[in-house]
């Protein structure tokens, strides 16, 4: 496991997910976080659909094969959060950043964003983009506090009669 740790701070580690065991750990985290947080926002059926379609171990593995990077955030050797991004056309797209409820407000998201900003600079990206559900007000406030601006409302059909009703946010990297 030590060889996959890409950043080791005294209070947290980023583990680059690159095998089935890691993908299963992320899927377990996703189920906990999504069920707790998103059921009230999008409903139980859409949460179950999205977990299966986007956050199952096999879906994560496929995304990694397509060039996405997934990281597990560890705190005191416990999985507490995860994030994923991809880089295309000079932009870093933050696809996922999810933190367990009991670990929110402790700086994990902020430190993850700092790591991604460094990655963006390394790959000569001048912006970080992300989408966030329009009704996920606490996350929107957190992203705004970290320098993101709402640039557009978007609605995406994700199949099975479900949509994602999001804001597209961006942060310029200097």
C-alpha positions, -999 to +999 in steps of 0.1 A: +000+000+000+028+024+008+040+026-028+006+040-039+006+069-013+012+100-034+010+126-006+017+120+030+009+147+054+008+143+091-030+142+093-039+126+060-027+105+030-038+103-006-038+068-019-038+065-057-064+038-065-052+014-091-065-020-084-098-039-077-093-038-039-090+000-040-120+003-063-141-018-039-130+005-010-142+035-029-175+019-038-180+012-001-173+048+008-195+060-020-225+040-008-221+053+027-217+090+017-242+090-011-270+072+008-266+096+038-261+128+018-280+126-015-311+106-006-328+138+007-317+157-024-324+133-053-343+104-038-335+068-029-341+054-064-317+079-082-291+074-055-292+036-061-291+041-099-262+065-097-242+043-073-246+014-097-239+034-128-210+056-117-197+045-083-197+007-084-163-010-083-166-020-120-177+015-130-147+030-112-124+005-128-137+015-162-133+052-155-097+046-144-091+027-177-105+058-195-079+081-178-096+092-146-075+092-115-091+082-082-077+088-048-087+075-014-081+099+015-069+082+046-069+098+081-054+078+109-053+048+085-091+050+080-108+057+046-126+090+051-131+104+016-123+101-020-119+122-051-115+117-088-104+139-117-094+138-153-074+161-175-085+170-210-079+199-234-059+219-208-086+216-181-087+196-149-123+183-144-130+174-108-155+146-112-159+135-076-150+148-041-169+131-013-162+131+024-178+110+052-203+131+072-183+128+105-152+141+087-166+171+069-154+205+080-119+191+089-100+204+058-100+172+038-117+188+008-096+219+010-064+199+011-076+177-018-083+208-039-048+221-031-034+188-044-055+190-075-044+226-081-008+214-080-017+186-104-034+211-127-003+233-128+019+203-134-002+194-165-004+231-176-041+234-169-054+269-163-088+260-148-105+234-126-141+226-135-167+207-116-204+201-115-225+202-083-262+195-077-281+228-076-297+218-042-264+208-026-261+242-009-234+233+016-211+220-011-218+250-033-209+274-004-177+254+003-166+255-034-173+293-035-152+297-004-124+278-021-125+302-051-149+286-075-175+306-095-208+294-108-207+298-146-237+279-159-267+258-150-268+224-168-292+195-170-279+161-181-300+130-189-282+101-172-307+074-183-334+054-167-356+085-164-331+104-142-313+137-147-285+156-131-296+192-124-263+209-117-242+240-117-210+241-136-184+258-115-148+268-123-117+281-107-089+297-125-054+285-117-025+310-117 
